[in-house]
Amino acid sequence: MTRESITSEPEAGLSPLEHAKARTGALLREAEAWLRLAMPRVEIRFDLRGTAAGQARMRDRSFALIRYNAALLGLHPEVFVAETVPHEVAHVVAFTKHGACIRPHGAEWQAVMRHFGVEPSRCHRYDVSKLRTRSLQRFLYRCGCGTHQISSIRHNRICRQGTVYLCRRCRQPLRHETEPGY
Protein backbone atom coordinates (compact mmCIF):
# COMPACT_ATOMS: atom_id res chain seq x y z
CA MET A 1 0.00 0.00 0.00
CA THR A 2 1.41 3.36 -0.93
CA ARG A 3 1.38 6.46 1.19
CA GLU A 4 -0.85 8.17 -1.40
CA SER A 5 -3.65 5.65 -0.82
CA ILE A 6 -4.07 6.68 2.81
CA THR A 7 -3.98 10.46 2.51
CA SER A 8 -6.59 12.55 4.20
CA GLU A 9 -7.98 13.89 0.92
CA PRO A 10 -11.71 13.08 0.85
CA GLU A 11 -12.91 10.76 -1.84
CA ALA A 12 -15.62 12.20 -4.06
CA GLY A 13 -19.11 11.75 -2.65
CA LEU A 14 -18.08 10.61 0.83
CA SER A 15 -19.55 12.30 3.88
CA PRO A 16 -17.12 13.31 6.63
CA LEU A 17 -18.27 10.29 8.69
CA GLU A 18 -17.71 7.90 5.79
CA HIS A 19 -14.33 9.51 5.10
CA ALA A 20 -13.27 9.08 8.74
CA LYS A 21 -14.32 5.41 8.63
CA ALA A 22 -12.47 4.84 5.35
CA ARG A 23 -9.31 6.54 6.66
CA THR A 24 -9.46 4.47 9.87
CA GLY A 25 -9.61 1.26 7.83
CA ALA A 26 -6.83 2.38 5.50
CA LEU A 27 -4.52 3.24 8.40
CA LEU A 28 -5.19 -0.10 10.08
CA ARG A 29 -4.34 -1.92 6.83
CA GLU A 30 -1.19 0.20 6.48
CA ALA A 31 -0.15 -0.77 10.02
CA GLU A 32 -0.75 -4.47 9.29
CA ALA A 33 1.48 -4.33 6.24
CA TRP A 34 4.15 -2.26 8.01
CA LEU A 35 4.32 -4.37 11.16
CA ARG A 36 3.28 -7.70 9.63
CA LEU A 37 0.86 -7.99 12.50
CA ALA A 38 -2.89 -8.63 12.47
CA MET A 39 -4.83 -5.66 13.79
CA PRO A 40 -7.86 -6.23 16.01
CA ARG A 41 -11.42 -5.90 14.82
CA VAL A 42 -12.31 -2.23 15.34
CA GLU A 43 -15.77 -0.89 16.01
CA ILE A 44 -16.14 2.79 15.04
CA ARG A 45 -18.71 5.03 16.69
CA PHE A 46 -19.45 8.72 16.30
CA ASP A 47 -21.00 9.20 19.73
CA LEU A 48 -18.30 11.03 21.69
CA ARG A 49 -19.49 14.29 23.22
CA GLY A 50 -17.91 17.32 24.78
CA THR A 51 -14.57 18.71 23.68
CA ALA A 52 -12.67 15.42 23.27
CA ALA A 53 -12.09 14.66 19.59
CA GLY A 54 -11.60 10.93 19.88
CA GLN A 55 -11.13 7.98 22.18
CA ALA A 56 -9.62 4.54 21.62
CA ARG A 57 -10.44 1.65 23.93
CA MET A 58 -8.92 -1.79 23.75
CA ARG A 59 -10.94 -4.66 25.19
CA ASP A 60 -8.20 -7.14 24.36
CA ARG A 61 -5.80 -7.72 21.48
CA SER A 62 -8.64 -8.91 19.25
CA PHE A 63 -11.16 -6.07 19.67
CA ALA A 64 -10.96 -2.28 19.87
CA LEU A 65 -13.47 0.54 20.01
CA ILE A 66 -12.74 3.94 18.49
CA ARG A 67 -15.16 6.74 19.31
CA TYR A 68 -15.09 9.99 17.37
CA ASN A 69 -16.77 13.31 18.13
CA ALA A 70 -19.17 13.87 15.21
CA ALA A 71 -19.68 17.54 16.11
CA LEU A 72 -15.93 18.27 15.89
CA LEU A 73 -15.68 16.20 12.72
CA GLY A 74 -18.46 18.31 11.21
CA LEU A 75 -16.78 21.57 12.19
CA HIS A 76 -13.24 20.60 11.11
CA PRO A 77 -13.53 17.68 8.65
CA GLU A 78 -10.18 17.94 6.84
CA VAL A 79 -7.99 18.44 9.92
CA PHE A 80 -10.00 15.87 11.90
CA VAL A 81 -9.41 13.15 9.31
CA ALA A 82 -5.78 14.18 8.87
CA GLU A 83 -4.88 14.34 12.59
CA THR A 84 -7.50 12.88 14.94
CA VAL A 85 -8.15 9.68 12.99
CA PRO A 86 -4.44 8.74 12.88
CA HIS A 87 -4.13 9.71 16.57
CA GLU A 88 -6.79 7.20 17.63
CA VAL A 89 -5.65 4.47 15.22
CA ALA A 90 -2.10 4.89 16.54
CA HIS A 91 -3.38 4.01 20.03
CA VAL A 92 -4.83 0.75 18.69
CA VAL A 93 -1.68 -0.08 16.73
CA ALA A 94 0.70 0.70 19.62
CA PHE A 95 -1.35 -1.36 22.07
CA THR A 96 -1.58 -4.27 19.63
CA LYS A 97 2.18 -4.26 19.03
CA HIS A 98 3.44 -3.50 22.54
CA GLY A 99 0.67 -4.46 24.98
CA ALA A 100 -1.23 -2.61 27.67
CA CYS A 101 1.79 -1.50 29.73
CA ILE A 102 2.83 1.35 27.44
CA ARG A 103 2.09 5.00 28.14
CA PRO A 104 -0.86 6.31 26.10
CA HIS A 105 1.19 8.99 24.32
CA GLY A 106 4.60 7.45 24.87
CA ALA A 107 7.41 6.60 22.47
CA GLU A 108 5.60 3.61 20.94
CA TRP A 109 2.51 5.68 20.07
CA GLN A 110 4.68 8.53 18.78
CA ALA A 111 6.55 6.16 16.46
CA VAL A 112 3.27 4.99 14.94
CA MET A 113 2.13 8.59 14.47
CA ARG A 114 5.38 9.46 12.69
CA HIS A 115 5.00 6.38 10.48
CA PHE A 116 1.54 7.69 9.51
CA GLY A 117 3.18 11.01 8.61
CA VAL A 118 1.48 12.96 11.41
CA GLU A 119 3.23 15.00 14.07
CA PRO A 120 2.53 13.35 17.46
CA SER A 121 0.40 15.67 19.56
CA ARG A 122 -1.45 14.70 22.71
CA CYS A 123 -4.22 17.29 22.38
CA HIS A 124 -6.12 18.77 19.47
CA ARG A 125 -6.20 22.48 18.74
CA TYR A 126 -9.75 22.77 17.44
CA ASP A 127 -11.91 25.79 18.19
CA VAL A 128 -14.51 24.30 20.52
CA SER A 129 -16.33 27.55 21.30
CA LYS A 130 -19.27 26.56 19.08
CA LEU A 131 -19.81 23.27 20.90
CA ARG A 132 -22.50 23.03 23.51
CA THR A 133 -20.95 21.46 26.54
CA ARG A 134 -22.39 21.02 29.99
CA SER A 135 -20.80 22.84 32.86
CA LEU A 136 -20.73 21.01 36.13
CA GLN A 137 -21.90 22.59 39.34
CA ARG A 138 -19.15 22.89 41.97
CA PHE A 139 -19.43 22.30 45.72
CA LEU A 140 -17.13 23.61 48.43
CA TYR A 141 -15.34 21.02 50.55
CA ARG A 142 -12.80 21.52 53.32
CA CYS A 143 -9.89 19.61 54.78
CA GLY A 144 -7.18 20.42 57.31
CA CYS A 145 -5.24 22.64 54.94
CA GLY A 146 -7.88 24.52 52.97
CA THR A 147 -10.96 24.67 50.78
CA HIS A 148 -11.51 22.69 47.58
CA GLN A 149 -14.11 22.77 44.82
CA ILE A 150 -15.62 19.38 44.01
CA SER A 151 -17.63 18.69 40.84
CA SER A 152 -21.25 17.63 41.07
CA ILE A 153 -20.25 14.15 39.87
CA ARG A 154 -17.89 13.60 42.81
CA HIS A 155 -20.31 15.34 45.21
CA ASN A 156 -23.04 12.89 44.17
CA ARG A 157 -20.70 9.93 44.67
CA ILE A 158 -20.00 11.17 48.17
CA CYS A 159 -23.69 11.67 49.00
CA ARG A 160 -25.11 8.55 47.33
CA GLN A 161 -22.34 5.98 47.60
CA GLY A 162 -20.37 7.17 50.60
CA THR A 163 -17.20 7.66 48.57
CA VAL A 164 -14.43 9.40 50.51
CA TYR A 165 -11.97 11.72 48.77
CA LEU A 166 -8.69 12.69 50.43
CA CYS A 167 -6.83 15.96 50.08
CA ARG A 168 -3.71 15.49 47.98
CA ARG A 169 -1.66 17.71 50.30
CA CYS A 170 -2.70 16.84 53.86
CA ARG A 171 -4.30 13.42 53.08
CA GLN A 172 -7.33 14.25 55.29
CA PRO A 173 -10.87 13.45 54.14
CA LEU A 174 -12.69 16.22 52.29
CA ARG A 175 -15.90 17.27 54.03
CA HIS A 176 -18.74 19.28 52.58
CA GLU A 177 -18.68 22.70 54.21
CA THR A 178 -22.31 22.36 55.36
CA GLU A 179 -21.44 19.31 57.50
CA PRO A 180 -21.37 19.82 61.31
CA GLY A 181 -18.01 20.94 62.60
CA TYR A 182 -17.25 23.34 59.73
N, C-alpha and C positions, 0 to 999 in steps of 0.2 A: 504494500500500500504506500502510495507516495504522499508526501506532505501536502500536496495540493488537494488531495481528495478529502482532507479533514479540515480545511480552512473554515473560517467562521462566515464566509460569504453565503447568504441565504440562497437556497435553490428557488427557482421560479415557482410561484404558486404555493409555497409553504407558509403556513402561519408561524408566528414566533414560537408557539408551543411545539409544533411539528418540527421546526428547525432545531430547537433545543433537544428534542428527543433524538433526531437524526444525528446531531453532533455528539451526543452522549454515546450512542451506539458506535459511531465511527472512531471515537477516542478509545473506547474499550477494545475494539478490534485492533487498533494501532498498538495498544499496550500488549495484547496477546501476541502479536507478531514480533514486537520488540523484545519482550521478555521470554517468549516461548513458554507461556504460562496461561492456563485456562482461567479466564475471568469468571467471577460468580454471575449468577442470574441477577439482573438488576431491575427492580421495580422503580418506575419513575412516576412521581406525583407532582402536581402543581398546587399544593395546598398549604404551603408555608406562608405564614402571616407575619406582620410586623415589619421590622427593618432588616431582618436577616435575609440574605439573597438565596442561600442554599444550605442544605444539610445532608450529610451522608451518614448512614447508619449501617453497620455491618452486623448481621445476625450471626453469621459464621462465615467460613470461607466459601460457602456455596451460594449465599444469598445476601444481597445488599439492597438497601432502600435509599434512593436519592430523592429529596424533596426540594422543589424549586419554588420561589416566590413569584407567582404569576403576575402580580401587580408590578413588581420591579422589572420583570421580563417585558411587560407591556410598555413601560416607560422608557426602558433603555435596551431595546432588543439586540442591537449589534454588539454592544460592549458586554452585555449579559452572556451571549452565546460565545463570545471570544474569550471572556475571562472567568465568569462564574461557572459555566459548564465544565471547563477543564479543571477548575479548582476542586469541584466535588468529585469528579471522576478520578482525579489524582489521589484523593483520600481512599477510594475503593482499591485502586491499583496498589498503592503503598501498603495498605493493610493486607491485601492478598499476597503480595510478595514477601513482606517482612513480619507479618503477624500483628497482634493486638498491642504489643508492648512498646510500639514506637510512639513518639510525640506527634500529635495531630498535624502540626505544621513544621515538623523537624526536617532533618537533612534528607530522609527518604522521600518524603512528600515533595520537597523542593526539587529533588532530582527528577521526579516524574513531571512536575510542572515545566521545568526547563526542557525536558524531552519534548513536551507538547508545544514548545515555543512560546510559553507564557511566563512572564516574570512572576515569581512566587510572591504573593501578597496575602497576608492573613485576613485582611478586611477589605471590603469593597469601598469605593468612593462615590457611590451613587447619591444623587440628590434625593433625599427621602422626605422632603418637606411636603410633598403632595400626598403622601400616604396617610391614611387615617390609622392611627395607632392608639391603643388605649393607654391612659396614664393611670398608674396605680395610686391608690390612696396610701398615705404614709401615717404611721402611728409612732408616737414618742415612747421610747423605752429607756430605762436607766439601769446602770450598773454601779459598781464602786468607783469607777473613774470618770463617768460622764453620762451624757445623753446620746441616744442613737435613734435614727429613724428606721423603722421596720416597714417593709411593704405589706400591703393588705394580704398578700398570699401567705407570707410568714406569720402575720398576726392571726390569720384564720387557722393556721396549723397549730399555733399555740393554744388558741381558744378551744378548738374542736378536738384536737388529738393529743393535747398535753405536751407537745414538742417543747423542748427546752433549748434555747440558743444561748451560747456563752459569748461574752465579750472577748474579742481577739487580744486585747491588751491585758486586762486584769483577770481574765478567765472566770469571772463571776457570771451567774445567770442574769439574763436581761429580764427586767420586770416592767410591765406596762405601768406608766406613771400614775394611772388611776387606782392601782392596787394599794391596799393599806400599807402604811409604812413609808410611803413616798410623798 
